[in-house]
Amino acid sequence: MPVSCKNCPLRKCDYFIPMTEAELAFMISFKTGEMVVEPGTTLLLEGSNSPQLFTVLSGMGVRYKTLEDGGRQVINFLLPGDLTGMQSAIMGEMKHSVEATTNMVLCVFNRADIWNMFKAHPDRAYDLTWIAAVEEHFLGETIATLGQRDASQRIAWAYLRLHRRLRAVGLGDAHHVPLPFRQQDLADALGLSLVHTNKTIARLRDMGLAAWVDGKLSIPDRAKLAALAGVEPEPLDRRPLM
């Protein structure tokens, strides 16, 4: 049974900016249904022209580009509350692929209705632009991380980002969150070899700073891990939910 936007569990999270009654009414009309997928399902394919956009209601996935040698480069991770498919809506085709890592439930939107949003609902259109700007900022931060941080700092930075983001949508507790991705996914996202990633993860665990075991990430002391990463342990900015 699809979840009504009125009862969306993500709207209860302080991380998301509350919708006005008019915005909620629009989202109810904008949503065309839900899709349930299993791990390994390709949601969006690089080069395709998808008629749909998705917001992750539950579950996690990865965004990646296919390389010339057939390998893949993970761009980032898809988490609850994330919107995906905008590239196809704006640019005509996807420039990367999206794959489910876990069982996922996705809210489905008709991309053709995007233009009506910009014409009739400028507040929601601004929110959409804001989300795109934040993703661009995140990619810039990732590039800076790849260029300026060593392996321990990169993984510490990624742990902090993922832990904070997952906590913001109500997953896990103050110290533990689910992290069902493969070490290879993290290695790809951070520009590291799998061997180097494995050794660094073990080193952080032995230092008592963070442990990623059996699909769960534990961070006993965020401040200490942030000091290693060279970042300030700041809270996430609130963001719109589409």
PEQUIDA-V39493 format. One line per field, one symbol per residue. ss: DSSP state (H for helix, E for strand, - for the rest). psi: psi as a letter, one per 30 degrees, with the letter a starting at -180 (. if undefined). burial: b if it has 24 or more other C-alpha atoms within 12 Angstrom, else e. Layout:
ss: ???
psi: ???
burial: ???
This chain:
ss: ----HHH-HHHH---E----HHHHHHHHHHEEEEEEE----EEE-------EEEEEEE--EEEEEE-----EEEEEEE----EE-HHHHHH-----EEEE---EEEEEEEHHHHHHHHHH-HHHHHHHHHHHHHHHHHHHHHHHHHHH--HHHHHHHHHHHHHHHHHH-------EEE----HHHHHHHH---HHHHHHHHHHHHH----EEE--EEE---HHHHHHHH---------E---
psi: jkkkfegkffffkffkkkkleeeeeeeefekfalkkllkfkjekkkflikgllkkjelllakklkklegfakjkeakjlkfkklfeeeeefflkfllkkkelkkkkkkkkfffeeeeeefieeeeeeeeeeeeeeeeeeeeeeeeeffkaeeeeeeeeeeeeeeeeefggkaaffklkiglleeeeeefghlleeeeeeeeeeeeffgekkjkhgkkkjejeeeeeeefhlkillkkkllk.
burial: eeeebeebebbeeebbeebeeebbebbbebbbbbbbbeeeeebbbbeebbbbbbbbbbbbbbbbbeeeeeebbbbbbbbbbbbbbbbbbbeeebbbbbbbbbbbbbbbbbbebbeebeeeeeebbebbbebbeeeeeeeeebeebbeebebbbbbbbbbbbbbbbbbbbbbeeebbbbbbbbbbbbbbbbbbeeeebbebbeebeeeebbbbeeebbbbbebeebbebbeeeeeeeeebbbb
